[in-house]
Amino acid sequence: MYVADYTNNCIQKFRVNFFKWGTRGSGNGQFIRPEGISVDRSTGNIFVADNGNNRIQEFANSGRFLLKFGSAGSADGYFDNPWGIAVYPNTGIVYVTDSRNFRVQVFG
């Protein structure tokens, strides 16, 4: 199970062997108020709605940073307070709740 730890600005993985990754900041693999998290079971990849950085980050199951997309704004592909995230199984389609822009954006 993965948990977006809003207050401590990190992601925590709970299994037999617990581990976490991330620190506060705006660099790759860093977070400011991570809010939503979703796992693509077809790849084991983890997607995080990095609320305070207005972006989405993707990680391997090990926590290794893979990619990020989005930044602050209201145009397509930009976010203002991304909150929730879901990955449609076996498709790579990602749904993001873009709360202050009052919309859901679809990527894939």
PyMOL commands that set and color helices and strands:
alter all, ss='L'
color gray80, all
select helices_A, chain A and resi 51-53+99-101
alter helices_A, ss='H'
color red, helices_A
select strands_A, chain A and resi 2-5+10-13+19-21+34-40+45-50+55-59+65-69+82-88+93-98+103-107
alter strands_A, ss='S'
color yellow, strands_A
deselect
rebuild
show_as cartoon
